Amino acid sequence: MKISVILGHPKVGSFNHAIANTAVETIKAKGHEALFHDLYAEGFDPLLTAPELDKDPELPPEIEKHCQEIEGADGVIIVHPNWWSQPPAILRGWTDRCLRNGRAYQFVPDGKGGATPEGLLKARFGIAFYTSNTPHEIEEEVYGDPLQTLWLKVVFGLCGIKDVTRRNFTSIIVSSHEQRVKWLDEVRETVSAYLD
Ligand SMILES: Cc1cc2nc3c(=O)[nH]c(=O)nc-3n(C[C@H](O)[C@H](O)[C@H](O)COP(=O)(O)O)c2cc1C
């Protein structure tokens, strides 16, 4: 299987990098192909341009490559820190530019004047791993769990990825080395479960 791993964190050596590296190692150890993108390291430009809003435009080569990879992926793994209950802008820009209308999803007329969204990605699973400081209960009860909605319902849901998991590692700021080792074990187990 081909599994896309998309990381949005600026600092090499961060716990987010450890999560992404653990996911990639697990994919390879299971004999699958990891399509890994460290968006900051590759200098990904998150700004969607006017021509990209046209139907079937000629995309910049790096964006076309991202689009083709995600369309061919059997699984998608997203890794990022929680920034203002959102992914970092670089990763939001990746969704804007690489999950395109007509390729990752489409809207089909419903015959009643409206449109029904239809997912077009063939990936059979999606995982969102992210790190936070806010306790999970507060994220859910006070903020309404925006990242759960964004990844599981909006992004994976709209693109047709049905088997989805998210894991919010929190509170990262007070986590011990031992806790982080256990969290990485959990990453390994979560990814492995989809590859067996
Ligand atoms: C711009 C910015 C915004 C942040 N917003 C939040 C937030 O809304 N909720 C939260 O729990 N943590 C927030 N944080 C803390 C990060 O989630 C935390 O630093 C990160 O998960 C640590 O991951 P790392 O150890 O891999 O660097 C924010 C951090 C930054 C820099």
The ligand as an SDF file (V2000), in Angstrom:
LIG
                    3D

 31 33  0  0  0  0  0  0  0  0999 V2000
    0.8450   29.9010   17.3390 C   0  0  0  0  0  0  0  0  0  0  0  0
    0.5280   28.8580   18.3860 C   0  0  0  0  0  0  0  0  0  0  0  0
   -0.7850   28.6280   18.7290 C   0  0  0  0  0  0  0  0  0  0  0  0
   -1.1110   27.6420   19.6500 C   0  0  0  0  0  0  0  0  0  0  0  0
   -2.4200   27.4050   19.9560 N   0  0  0  0  0  0  0  0  0  0  0  0
   -2.7440   26.3940   20.7990 C   0  0  0  0  0  0  0  0  0  0  0  0
   -4.1120   26.0700   21.0510 C   0  0  0  0  0  0  0  0  0  0  0  0
   -5.0390   26.6980   20.5490 O   0  0  0  0  0  0  0  0  0  0  0  0
   -4.3760   25.0350   21.8830 N   0  0  0  0  0  0  0  0  0  0  0  0
   -3.3740   24.3080   22.4650 C   0  0  0  0  0  0  0  0  0  0  0  0
   -3.6710   23.3610   23.1960 O   0  0  0  0  0  0  0  0  0  0  0  0
   -2.0800   24.5830   22.2280 N   0  0  0  0  0  0  0  0  0  0  0  0
   -1.7330   25.5970   21.4040 C   0  0  0  0  0  0  0  0  0  0  0  0
   -0.4260   25.8650   21.1450 N   0  0  0  0  0  0  0  0  0  0  0  0
    0.6330   24.9910   21.7310 C   0  0  0  0  0  0  0  0  0  0  0  0
    1.0480   23.9130   20.7300 C   0  0  0  0  0  0  0  0  0  0  0  0
   -0.0360   23.0530   20.4380 O   0  0  0  0  0  0  0  0  0  0  0  0
    2.2330   23.1210   21.2710 C   0  0  0  0  0  0  0  0  0  0  0  0
    3.3160   24.0000   21.3930 O   0  0  0  0  0  0  0  0  0  0  0  0
    2.6090   21.9800   20.3370 C   0  0  0  0  0  0  0  0  0  0  0  0
    1.5660   21.0310   20.3040 O   0  0  0  0  0  0  0  0  0  0  0  0
    3.9020   21.3360   20.8060 C   0  0  0  0  0  0  0  0  0  0  0  0
    4.3150   20.3580   19.8820 O   0  0  0  0  0  0  0  0  0  0  0  0
    5.8870   20.0160   19.7150 P   0  0  0  0  0  0  0  0  0  0  0  0
    6.3640   19.5350   21.0620 O   0  0  0  0  0  0  0  0  0  0  0  0
    5.9530   18.9480   18.6590 O   0  0  0  0  0  0  0  0  0  0  0  0
    6.5700   21.3010   19.3100 O   0  0  0  0  0  0  0  0  0  0  0  0
   -0.0740   26.8750   20.2520 C   0  0  0  0  0  0  0  0  0  0  0  0
    1.2620   27.1340   19.9230 C   0  0  0  0  0  0  0  0  0  0  0  0
    1.5620   28.1080   18.9930 C   0  0  0  0  0  0  0  0  0  0  0  0
    3.0090   28.3650   18.6410 C   0  0  0  0  0  0  0  0  0  0  0  0
  1  2  1  0
  2  3  1  0
  2 30  2  0
  3  4  2  0
  4  5  1  0
  4 28  1  0
  5  6  2  0
  6  7  1  0
  6 13  1  0
  7  8  2  0
  7  9  1  0
  9 10  1  0
 10 11  2  0
 10 12  1  0
 12 13  2  0
 13 14  1  0
 14 15  1  0
 14 28  1  0
 15 16  1  0
 16 17  1  0
 16 18  1  0
 18 19  1  0
 18 20  1  0
 20 21  1  0
 20 22  1  0
 22 23  1  0
 23 24  1  0
 24 25  2  0
 24 26  1  0
 24 27  1  0
 28 29  2  0
 29 30  1  0
 30 31  1  0
M  END
$$$$
